[in-house]
Amino acid sequence: MPPPVFRFAPSPNGYLHLGHAYSALLNFDLAHQTGGSFLLRIEDIDATRCKPEFEAAIYEDLAWLGITWEEPVRRQSRHLSNYRDAVEKLSARGLVYPSFESRAEIAKEIERLVTQREADGPWPRDPDGAPFYPGAAKLLSSGQRAAFLESGAPYALRLDMAAACAETGDLVWVERGQGPDGETGTVVARPQAWGDVILARKETPTSYHLSVVIDDALQGVTDVVRGQDLFWSTSVHRLLQQLLGLPAPIYRHHRLMLDAAGQKLSKSTDATGLRELRAEGATPADIRRLVGLP
C-alpha cells in the first residue's frame, strides 16, 4: 500500500489558536509515525474574511511549532474551476437547484410554516442547529428560475438531498477516532439530517462541503484528521464523494480544545492564540504540553 497522506487545512480568517495547534501537530505526528506525507492547504474561498496577513501568520506559526509541509501549498482560491465543474456535473443530473430567498425571507417563511404545523412539533434543524431550508425554490417553474437568474438576483445553489440520497443509497465511513457520542468503527452516514445544503453561491462557486471533498481527492488525502465538531459533516462529504465518484478517506475525529467556559476555542480567543502565547514566552514544547501531546 502507498504511504498515507495527511493534511491540515486552516482558513486565513484569523490567527491560529491552541485548537489549531493540536490538530496540526496531531496530523504532523501521525504522518511521521506512519511514514506518510503531511500537506498544508489554505481554505480561502471566503474572500471577504480571508486576509493575506492571516495566511502569512499561518506559515509563521506552523514553522515555529516545528511543522514542515510538502510544497506547493494548495490555495482554494486558485482552483475555483475544479469546484464549478463539480457543480455543473451535479446540476446536469438534476441534483442541484437555485434558491433566491434572503436569510430574512427564509426565516419568515419558516415562521409561517411553523405556525401551520404546531401539532407536528418544532421545525427540523441540522446537526449544527440551523433550521432546514423550507424548499420553496424547488416549486419554481423553469421560466421563473430563468427570470430570477436573468434579473441578476443573488442565489444559492442547493443540493436536492432527497434526490441525491435516492441515487446513492445507504452510505458509511470508517472512523478511527471518535464522534461526540462515542461513535467509532463503521459509522452510518446520515446526510438527510442536513437538509438541502448549499453547494455554492452566485458570488462564490463552492462551499466548504464541496471544496473539501474535491481537494482531498485531488491531493490524494487518505486520512482526514479533524475536530469532532465536523463529525456529522462527514455524512454530507460521503454523499458528495459517492455522487462525484471520489475516493473516501479514513476519518479520525479528535477531541476539541475548550475554553474555561467549556466552549470550543475561536480565533477571537486571544488567551489561547499562538501569537499571544509565543509573545508571553511560550515554547513549542509548552504548546505540546498545553494540548496534551508528547
Secondary structure as UniProt FT lines:
FT   STRAND          5..8
FT   HELIX           18..33
FT   TURN            34..35
FT   STRAND          37..42
FT   TURN            47..49
FT   HELIX           52..64
FT   TURN            65..66
FT   STRAND          70..75
FT   HELIX           76..78
FT   HELIX           80..92
FT   TURN            93..94
FT   STRAND          96..99
FT   HELIX           103..116
FT   HELIX           118..120
FT   TURN            127..128
FT   HELIX           136..139
FT   HELIX           142..150
FT   TURN            151..152
FT   STRAND          156..159
FT   HELIX           161..168
FT   STRAND          172..175
FT   TURN            180..181
FT   STRAND          185..188
FT   HELIX           191..194
FT   STRAND          198..201
FT   HELIX           208..218
FT   TURN            219..220
FT   STRAND          223..227
FT   HELIX           228..230
FT   TURN            231..232
FT   HELIX           233..244
FT   STRAND          250..254
FT   TURN            260..261
FT   TURN            267..268
FT   HELIX           270..272
FT   HELIX           274..279
FT   TURN            280..281
FT   HELIX           284..291
//
